[in-house]
């Protein structure tokens, strides 16, 4: 009986902590995980493993922004997994923004030539350790690619930086436009 | 205006032309080099690692199968991403390197249980660990550290040896496996920084250094990516695994198990793979591409990812295991049907020119479902003759022991 009470109390505490974390995430990423803040990514419908890996590496101080590192400092794995699970289950709701047809087509053809879909899948919903690109904020995607190019994104695997090798920087904008307009 | 003219051509030509145009500017993406047109829609990608802790209760140990008389137990958990193991001089402490999570662990054997602590973190893929003369050596892609007397001085500050080792800058395939040889020198591989390419001259080779980083010698070349080696205690020769290239289909070219019978051997990369497979990208039409190449003693399976090699010198296992080696195969990603995910036992012939391979520890993979749950990576031998096997996927160490079955 006592054991059961202790377990339920511990469970309750974990839930409280998750609620506190979620309020903190919502401040920038949106309560439903769809960000309305320029430069801040949407995290709804991202693959769970991708979110876990990102959160762990940020906690370890080898990825992410200083703000994210300070928020995650000392967070136990189980809370990271709970957060990742929560956001991966939410729906992506990309903002309805106008499509520049020419830029969209250019992005589409650059993505095809560079086989982005091999890992991120043909509808760019991502999988496992590889993030969802469809409906992500345009300026965030463009900046992320530029950061890989300029070696400002340490801590990730070497593969993404390598995969952007040889793509012209103006095409990052086309790719970002294309991915951000997909649902 | 190139784009307009190719738009008139067939769709397949368009992709080819786009790639050719890219290739002229800069090399194509490192890990997709050599991906042929017919595999352009392939969705094969490296398997994701697990970066959170796995508890012993969540490890499906019962699925593991070993020959009769052998027993496996979960020996330690909580070393997320842990792979190569170096045993301290006391035999009670095991140091483990990692890749993505950037940590080095110390696992202390406390008899009935193990404790784990992080001795270094925030490193760039510190996969290389080796122990000699009371010191732990750690090698990341861009850093070399030595922890003197760490077994008794847990907070010892490392000595930075990076400058002496002159590590080249490329990252891909340049996470390290480290080991000290019978000559007390430190052996360090430098992988090809690509899937298939003409490697710059500092790469695709095995080197040895004095422990302080001086007197570097290249002892073998033409090695794509070796992640494990050991010395045959009878002959003193090094045996090493080498991963075959990707994107040539499910059949291979197979991984290699090689032997260094003399310094200076050339093992064929990037022109000649496995037992004489001529590379279609780098050696097209060159029939003599395997001339002067030291071919492997045996091949160890397509995309199998042979990692750690350990010659068995203990007395716990039956006599038939004396003089044989164990090899952990982490398992494939660039193959439609998964392969490997096991530990094999290899018996070399007396002259070392041939060898026989048989499965030893299986069950990490479900061939029917084409799924896996664990990835055996490295093997260490305890003083009592039992073997430790690291599982990089679940951050665990399993212990394999033997007692003769009752008759």
HADDOCK unambig.tbl for C-alpha pairs under 7 A between the chains (distance, minus, plus):
assign (segid A and resid 53 and name CA) (segid B and resid 51 and name CA) 5.88 0.50 0.50
assign (segid A and resid 56 and name CA) (segid B and resid 51 and name CA) 6.73 0.50 0.50
assign (segid A and resid 57 and name CA) (segid B and resid 101 and name CA) 6.31 0.50 0.50
assign (segid A and resid 60 and name CA) (segid B and resid 122 and name CA) 6.72 0.50 0.50
assign (segid A and resid 61 and name CA) (segid B and resid 122 and name CA) 6.51 0.50 0.50
assign (segid A and resid 62 and name CA) (segid B and resid 122 and name CA) 5.81 0.50 0.50
assign (segid A and resid 77 and name CA) (segid B and resid 52 and name CA) 5.71 0.50 0.50
assign (segid A and resid 77 and name CA) (segid B and resid 53 and name CA) 6.72 0.50 0.50
assign (segid A and resid 113 and name CA) (segid B and resid 15 and name CA) 5.82 0.50 0.50
assign (segid A and resid 113 and name CA) (segid B and resid 18 and name CA) 6.33 0.50 0.50
assign (segid A and resid 113 and name CA) (segid B and resid 19 and name CA) 6.77 0.50 0.50
assign (segid A and resid 118 and name CA) (segid B and resid 41 and name CA) 6.47 0.50 0.50
assign (segid A and resid 118 and name CA) (segid B and resid 42 and name CA) 6.13 0.50 0.50
assign (segid A and resid 118 and name CA) (segid B and resid 43 and name CA) 4.56 0.50 0.50
assign (segid A and resid 119 and name CA) (segid B and resid 43 and name CA) 6.15 0.50 0.50
assign (segid A and resid 119 and name CA) (segid B and resid 45 and name CA) 6.13 0.50 0.50
assign (segid A and resid 128 and name CA) (segid B and resid 48 and name CA) 6.47 0.50 0.50
assign (segid A and resid 129 and name CA) (segid B and resid 48 and name CA) 5.55 0.50 0.50
assign (segid A and resid 158 and name CA) (segid B and resid 171 and name CA) 6.99 0.50 0.50
assign (segid A and resid 158 and name CA) (segid B and resid 172 and name CA) 6.40 0.50 0.50
assign (segid A and resid 159 and name CA) (segid B and resid 31 and name CA) 6.70 0.50 0.50
assign (segid A and resid 162 and name CA) (segid B and resid 29 and name CA) 4.97 0.50 0.50
assign (segid A and resid 162 and name CA) (segid B and resid 30 and name CA) 5.49 0.50 0.50
assign (segid A and resid 163 and name CA) (segid B and resid 29 and name CA) 4.44 0.50 0.50
assign (segid A and resid 163 and name CA) (segid B and resid 30 and name CA) 6.88 0.50 0.50
assign (segid A and resid 164 and name CA) (segid B and resid 29 and name CA) 6.86 0.50 0.50
assign (segid A and resid 165 and name CA) (segid B and resid 28 and name CA) 6.53 0.50 0.50
assign (segid A and resid 165 and name CA) (segid B and resid 29 and name CA) 5.76 0.50 0.50
assign (segid A and resid 166 and name CA) (segid B and resid 22 and name CA) 6.24 0.50 0.50
assign (segid A and resid 166 and name CA) (segid B and resid 25 and name CA) 6.58 0.50 0.50
assign (segid A and resid 166 and name CA) (segid B and resid 26 and name CA) 5.10 0.50 0.50
assign (segid A and resid 166 and name CA) (segid B and resid 27 and name CA) 6.75 0.50 0.50
assign (segid A and resid 166 and name CA) (segid B and resid 28 and name CA) 6.53 0.50 0.50
